[in-house]
């Protein structure tokens, strides 16, 4: 797994050195999150492909950060990437930040919550139009709110792509 030996060798720690508006101690995060959520959000882990029910969620709503509840993605930007992880072509405005991830002997772009710094997954340049991006997210890092409407003006709040 990504958080195993190779993750430790890459120098990735439990949390980012950047300050975030939501900042808890490691003990507080452990008390707030399930073991799987903690492993992904705080230790930069990866859930097994196909293990998240959110990959097959096709309802209308908004996906929030499981760590701090910040809205991250609209269901209008969700698409079936056939990778086994929930995928989106855009995030809500200012909801996520990115960082270079050099673990596992490769360079990727890590996506994390802009409010708590929780690791969400990675973004790749092989997604559909209109952005060409594929935000490949760990379902355990997300909390789906069915029926919720994304903030207006967000890039991914207008329209969607059929599954």
Secondary structure, DSSP 8 states (H G I E B T S, - for coil): -TTSHHHHHTT--SS-SS--SS---HHHHHHHS-HHHHHHHTT-----TT--GGGG--SSEEEEETTT--EEEEGGGEE--SSSSEEES---TTSEEEEEE-GGGS-EEEEEETTT--EEEEEES---TTT--EEEE-GGGEEEEET----TT-TTTS-----
